Amino acid sequence: QVQLVESGGGVAQAGGSLRLSCAASGGTFSNYAMGWFRQAPGKEREFVAAVSRSGSNTDYADSVKGRFTISRDSAKNMVTLQMNSLKPEDTAVYYCSGRQVYVNNYVFFRLTDYNSWGQGTQVTVSS
C-alpha cells in the first residue's frame, strides 16, 4: 500500500487560505484514487474532498464546495487541498487517504472506501 504524509497545516484567520499537501510513496500513485477527510475534536472523521485516479473527476462535501479545491500531480506523487475563505468550523485534523482502483474516473467519499491513511495535519482557523 502507498504511504502518505501530509504537510501544510497551521493557523489561519477566518477568510484566509491554507494549502495542504500529501506526498505518496511506496506504491504506484497513478493507480490510486485519493481523498481528504477531517476530524474536529469530539466529532467523527468526515469526508472533505476526493479526486479520481485520472484526476478528471472530483467531489466535495457541501460544507466546503466552492471554497476548497483538490488536485493531484502524478508526476510528483502528490495530492493537494487548496483551502480558501476559511471558517472557524474548518478547524480540524486533516487526513489524506488513498485507495487502489483500476477504473479511472471513480471518486470515493466513505471512510471505508480507503485503506491508506496519513497521520494527519492540524488546521486551526481563528475568528
Stockholm file with secondary structure:
# STOCKHOLM 1.0

chainA/1-127         QVQLVESGGGVAQAGGSLRLSCAASGGTFSNYAMGWFRQAPGKEREFVAAVSRSGSNTDYADSVKGRFTISRDSAKNMVTLQMNSLKPEDTAVYYCSGRQVYVNNYVFFRLTDYNSWGQGTQVTVSS
#=GR chainA/1-127 SS CCEEEEECCEEEETTCCEEEEEEEESSCGGGEEEEEEEECTTSCCEEEEEECTTSSCEEECTTTTTTEEEEEETTTTEEEEEECSCCGGGCEEEEEEEEECSCTTCCCCSGGGCCEECCCEEEEEEC
#=GC SS_cons         CCEEEEECCEEEETTCCEEEEEEEESSCGGGEEEEEEEECTTSCCEEEEEECTTSSCEEECTTTTTTEEEEEETTTTEEEEEECSCCGGGCEEEEEEEEECSCTTCCCCSGGGCCEECCCEEEEEEC
//
